[in-house]
């Protein structure tokens, strides 16, 4: 915004997937089918018989700024930078390995435009002229990946968190085995990996306090 980076999302697919599983209700997930959000069994198809698709993805599904900040922005230039991955393998579910590619024919960015009365417009311009700082508070999402876990029964993963101005609020943990850039694997699914216990240490505090003692076979 005005040539200043406000928010970013690394690995949009995996980040929005994990956050959506944890926060979207059943009704919201149904509404998100038009954005490409399908159920786990994938009973619905995103493409038609010719392989074409048309989706409408709200930015609130991708960026924390557009999800939390609900006020109008006056006299500011908006820019949205999209970076495609080198390969489309993780975006396509294949029954048999073959060469596939996603071709984007048209891309639109729809932004609501708010018109205010002349009185409100004058008040807004006067407020801007005063140069008063405007607080823009929102939650941002950060993705940390551990590409290769050691073959041990216990492992400690140290993650460097944010600065003093930003405090972590939620932590979502997921596991995937041999799914990244695999043509015959669904990259939107996760694996339990027979995890028995998970603990988070944050500022010398342990979450949860007790052991989980998970047993995936009986869940």
N, C-alpha and C positions, 0 to 999 in steps of 0.2 A: 504494500500500500504506500503510494508516493515514493516508490523505489526503495522501500524498507521492508525487509522480510518479516512478516508477522507470524506465520506458522508454516510448518512443513510436516510431511508424512513420508517416512521411509518405508518402502515395501508396502504399498497401499493395500494390496489384496490381503496379505496375512494380518496386517495391523487392524484393518476394519473388520476382518472375519472374527478375530479373537474378541475384539471389543463388542461386536454385534452379538456374539453368542452370550456374552455376559450381561448385556444391558437391554437388548431388544425384547419386548414382550411378544407373545404369540400373535397378537393382533398386528403389531408393528411389522413382524416378519412377513405376514401375509401381504401387507401393503407394499413391502419392499421387493415383491416379485418383479415389479416393473423396473427395478433397479438392478436386476440380475441376482437377487438374493433368493436362492431356492432352498427347499428343505433338505435334510440330510439324505433322504432316500432319493431325492431328485426325480420325483414323479412328474414334475413339469419340465418342459423344455424351453430353453431361451431362444432358440433359433427356429425358423420355419423349415419347410421341406427343402428349400433351396439354399439353406445355410445362412440366411440373412437374419439380423436381429436389430431391434430398436429399443434402447433402454433410456431411462431418465433417472440419473443418479443424483440425489441431493448431496450437496457438499457437506452437510452435517454428518453424513456417513463416513466422510474422509478426513475432515479437519475439525479439530476441537474449537477453533475460533468461530466457525460458522454454526456450530452447535450451541455454544454458550452465549455468544454476544448477540443480543437481540435489539440493539439500538441502531438508529440511523447514522450513517456516515456522510458528512457534508464536505463537498469540495475536495475529494480525495480520489486519486487515480488508482483503480484496481487492476492488478495483474495476476494472472493464474498461469504458472509454469508447469507443464506436464512433461515428464520424461518417461519414455517407453523403455521397457526392458529389451535386451538384445534378442531374446527369444520369446515366442508366444506359447511355449510348451505348457507352462503352469496355468495358463488361462483356458486350455482346451482339455476336455475329458475325452480320451480315445479308448475305444474297445480294442483296436488293433493299431500298433505303431505305424504311423505314416507321416509324411511331411504335410504340415498344416500351418496356416498363417492367418492372422486376423488383419483384415484390411478395413480401415476406417474411411468411409466415403464422406461423412459429414459430421462435424462437431460444433455444437452450439453451447454457449454459456449464457444462461438466462438469469438476470439479476432484477429483483423487484425495484421499481423506481417510485419513490414516495414524493408526492406533491403536497406541499404545505401552503397554508394561507399566507397572504402578504405580511400579515402581522407576525406570524411565527417565523417567516423568512428573515424579517428584519431583526428579530430577537436572536436568531441563530447567527447571523452575520456579526452582530454586536458582540456576542459571546466569543466568536472566533477572533475578532479584532483584539480582544483583551489578552489573548495569548495564554489563557489559563490551561494548565495541563488536564488532559482527559484520561481517566483511568480506563484501560481496556483489559478487563479480567476475563480469562478463559482457561480451560484445561487443555493442555497439549498432550499428545500421545507420543511416546518414545518406544521404539522396538529395539531390543537387544537379542542378537542371535548367537548361539554357541554352536558352531558348525559341526564339531566332532567331539562327542563325549567319550571319555576314557572307559575302558571295559572294566570298571570297578563297581562294587556294590554301593559305594558312597562317594559323593563328589560335592565339593564346595565351589560355588560360582560367585566370584566377587564382581559386582557391577558398580561402576561409578555413577552416582546419582547426580542430580542437578545442583545448581548453586544455592546460595542462601536465600535468593529471592524466590526460588521455586521449590516447592516441597512435594514429594511424592504422595499421592493419595490412594492409589490402587495399584495392585500388582496382579497381573494375569499370567499364568504359566501354562505352557502347552508343549507337547512333544510330537515330533514327526520323525518317522524312520523311512529313509530312502524314498522320499516323495518329491524332493526338489529337482526340477528339470528332468523328471521321468515321464516318458510318454504314456506309459500304461498305468500310471498312478494318479489318483485324485489329490491334487495339492491342497484342496479345501478340507480334507479330513485329517484328524489327529489320531495318535496312537497312545495307548495308556502305558506301554513299556513296562508293565508290572511294577509300577511305582508303589512303594509301601508307605513312604513318609516324606513330607515336604515341609521345610521350615524356612521362614524369612527372618533374617536379623537386620533390623533397622535401628540405628542409633542405640545399639546395645539392648534393644528390645526384641523379644522373640515372638513371632506370630506363626501359628497358634502356640499357646503356652504348652499344651500337651501334645502327645504323639497322635497322629491320625490313624495309624495301624490299618492302612487300606488293604483290602483284599478284592482285587478286581474280579476274580472268578465268581464271587458271591455277591456282586453288586447288581 
